[in-house]
Amino acid sequence: MAAAATWRYRGDPEAEQPALLVQFSNGRLRRADDMHFTVYRDRDSANPRKRHRRILVSETERLSYVGNNFGSGVMKCNSLCRYFVGVLDKDSGQMEVYNAELFNMQPLLSDNLIADETEDYQNKSYREKMDLCIEAFGTSKQKRALNSRRMNAVGSDILNTAVTKAAANIIDARGITALIQDVAQDDVQNISIFLPPCHEDADKPENVYKFEDILSPGEYEALRVPAAVFINITPEEIIKKTEEKSHCSFVLEELKFLPLDEKSRDHKARCLWFLDILIKFSFLKVIKKKHPMGPECPHIISRKLMKNFTSLTYNNGSVQNLISASMKAKITAYVIALALHINNFQTDLTVLQNDMKLQESRMMDIARAMRLKVSKAKGLPGLEADQNHKLGILSLPLPMQKASGGQRKRKKMN
């Protein structure tokens, strides 16, 4: 505008047709010349509240836009201030100023938007509104994820309906009492799947869980070299290892009582070394290394650990070895069986429980599933008077299997 320009006001605050200014909520116009607008006004011109209502509509090749000056979505700035449009005459240098009103143009996502649909949209949850946004503006990846989630939800509903119907049929056919007995039996069997092979018809305790089922002859022979460090261990070295906590408490305690006989001493050293490796292996979660227990662990032992005590899982496009809760239960059962062979078929379950960082109920469930008699330990080496340790004893005849801790009676709460 030239510095010497003058202007005059031509607008009327009560004018029926003020100038219309627009802004777009989702961006700026690249080419304003291609836009065409249509304005609609309320038919009830006699009503002072409705005669100023306007709806402004515009269409492009891709979207339709709509704005209005009434309702809950109206811009607050129109009531707080006034807008004007100036038209400059370059020849005379004069500007005429007109009343104006600002409209916020928003994309119209549906051509058939009616009042009922608007109310229905407002009643939708946040997740449902987000899904609508993803359908309209989401990336291909987001849309695939949305479709997958909806398909899973449909599949889950169908499955739940089928399971509910099947459960009702079973209850009608067998009754509640029979089903409770089956659950108790299944609870024991679920743990029994991960136990070492049990020979119930054995004539001696050492034949119930045979040593060959825990360590094959080839695996036992491979332990000769790494277990040599235990054979000639001195009391000073045991004290040092105890301070360093380089081995579990069970192994450190048993190293104090190695037999003097060379063959028996070598046998116990091999068993202790493998038991220590089993407990350390149980603390791993996802196995990422080919030799997780280090180079000193024989290859045949590493292969046994990976094959027998891990489960395969698929994650991030690759297959991984995982130590799941069921696999840790299996490791615990083999640790107990090996400890029984080491300690003449009775062992301190509490020491093993602490070494493996298990809850007592879990350890007792596994011990009872292995058909051990559990009693309080008294007078065992290294136990203080106030320690309440549990002793597991393998003796014949084997006791009957009982339901696990999940079926124990609940204590009444006062």
FENLINVEN-V408783 format. One record per backbone hydrogen bond with DSSP energy under -0.5 kcal/mol. CO is the residue of the C=O (numbers start at 1). NH is the residue of the N-H. If there is no record, write none. Layout:
co: [CO | CO]
nh: [NH | NH]
This chain:
co: [2 | 6 | 8 | 12 | 19 | 19 | 21 | 23 | 24 | 31 | 32 | 36 | 38 | 40 | 43 | 44 | 46 | 47 | 47 | 50 | 53 | 54 | 55 | 56 | 57 | 58 | 59 | 63 | 64 | 65 | 66 | 67 | 71 | 75 | 76 | 76 | 77 | 83 | 85 | 86 | 87 | 88 | 89 | 89 | 93 | 94 | 95 | 96 | 97 | 97 | 98 | 99 | 100 | 101 | 103 | 103 | 105 | 106 | 107 | 108 | 110 | 112 | 114 | 115 | 116 | 117 | 118 | 119 | 121 | 125 | 126 | 127 | 128 | 129 | 130 | 131 | 132 | 133 | 133 | 134 | 139 | 140 | 141 | 142 | 143 | 144 | 145 | 146 | 147 | 148 | 149 | 150 | 151 | 152 | 153 | 154 | 155 | 156 | 157 | 158 | 159 | 160 | 161 | 162 | 163 | 164 | 165 | 166 | 167 | 168 | 169 | 170 | 170 | 171 | 175 | 176 | 177 | 178 | 179 | 180 | 181 | 182 | 183 | 184 | 185 | 186 | 187 | 188 | 189 | 191 | 192 | 197 | 198 | 199 | 204 | 205 | 205 | 208 | 208 | 210 | 210 | 211 | 211 | 216 | 217 | 218 | 219 | 220 | 221 | 222 | 223 | 225 | 226 | 227 | 227 | 228 | 230 | 234 | 235 | 236 | 237 | 238 | 239 | 240 | 241 | 241 | 248 | 249 | 250 | 251 | 253 | 254 | 255 | 261 | 262 | 263 | 264 | 265 | 266 | 267 | 268 | 269 | 270 | 271 | 272 | 273 | 274 | 275 | 276 | 277 | 278 | 279 | 280 | 281 | 285 | 285 | 286 | 287 | 289 | 291 | 294 | 296 | 298 | 299 | 300 | 301 | 302 | 303 | 304 | 305 | 311 | 313 | 313 | 315 | 318 | 320 | 320 | 321 | 322 | 322 | 324 | 325 | 326 | 327 | 328 | 329 | 330 | 331 | 332 | 333 | 334 | 335 | 336 | 337 | 338 | 339 | 340 | 341 | 343 | 345 | 347 | 347 | 348 | 349 | 350 | 351 | 352 | 353 | 353 | 354 | 359 | 360 | 361 | 362 | 363 | 364 | 365 | 366 | 367 | 368 | 371 | 372 | 373 | 375 | 380 | 384 | 387 | 389 | 390 | 390 | 391 | 391 | 392 | 393 | 393 | 404 | 405]
nh: [5 | 95 | 97 | 15 | 21 | 101 | 103 | 105 | 27 | 34 | 35 | 59 | 57 | 55 | 45 | 47 | 48 | 50 | 51 | 53 | 42 | 69 | 40 | 67 | 38 | 65 | 36 | 60 | 108 | 58 | 106 | 56 | 74 | 78 | 79 | 80 | 81 | 100 | 98 | 88 | 96 | 90 | 93 | 94 | 6 | 89 | 8 | 87 | 10 | 11 | 85 | 19 | 83 | 21 | 23 | 105 | 25 | 66 | 109 | 64 | 113 | 114 | 118 | 119 | 120 | 121 | 122 | 123 | 124 | 129 | 130 | 131 | 132 | 133 | 134 | 135 | 136 | 137 | 138 | 138 | 143 | 144 | 145 | 146 | 147 | 148 | 149 | 150 | 151 | 152 | 153 | 154 | 155 | 156 | 157 | 158 | 159 | 160 | 161 | 162 | 163 | 164 | 165 | 166 | 167 | 168 | 169 | 170 | 171 | 172 | 173 | 174 | 175 | 175 | 179 | 180 | 181 | 182 | 183 | 184 | 185 | 186 | 187 | 188 | 189 | 190 | 191 | 192 | 193 | 194 | 195 | 199 | 200 | 202 | 207 | 208 | 209 | 199 | 210 | 213 | 214 | 214 | 215 | 220 | 221 | 222 | 223 | 223 | 224 | 226 | 227 | 228 | 229 | 230 | 231 | 232 | 233 | 238 | 239 | 240 | 241 | 242 | 243 | 244 | 245 | 246 | 252 | 253 | 254 | 255 | 256 | 257 | 258 | 265 | 266 | 267 | 268 | 269 | 270 | 271 | 272 | 273 | 274 | 275 | 276 | 277 | 278 | 279 | 280 | 281 | 282 | 283 | 283 | 284 | 287 | 323 | 288 | 321 | 292 | 294 | 297 | 298 | 302 | 303 | 304 | 305 | 306 | 307 | 308 | 309 | 322 | 315 | 320 | 318 | 315 | 313 | 322 | 287 | 311 | 324 | 328 | 329 | 330 | 331 | 332 | 333 | 334 | 335 | 336 | 337 | 338 | 339 | 340 | 341 | 342 | 343 | 345 | 344 | 346 | 394 | 349 | 392 | 352 | 353 | 354 | 355 | 356 | 357 | 358 | 357 | 363 | 364 | 365 | 366 | 367 | 368 | 369 | 370 | 372 | 371 | 399 | 374 | 393 | 391 | 383 | 387 | 389 | 377 | 349 | 350 | 375 | 393 | 347 | 373 | 395 | 407 | 408]
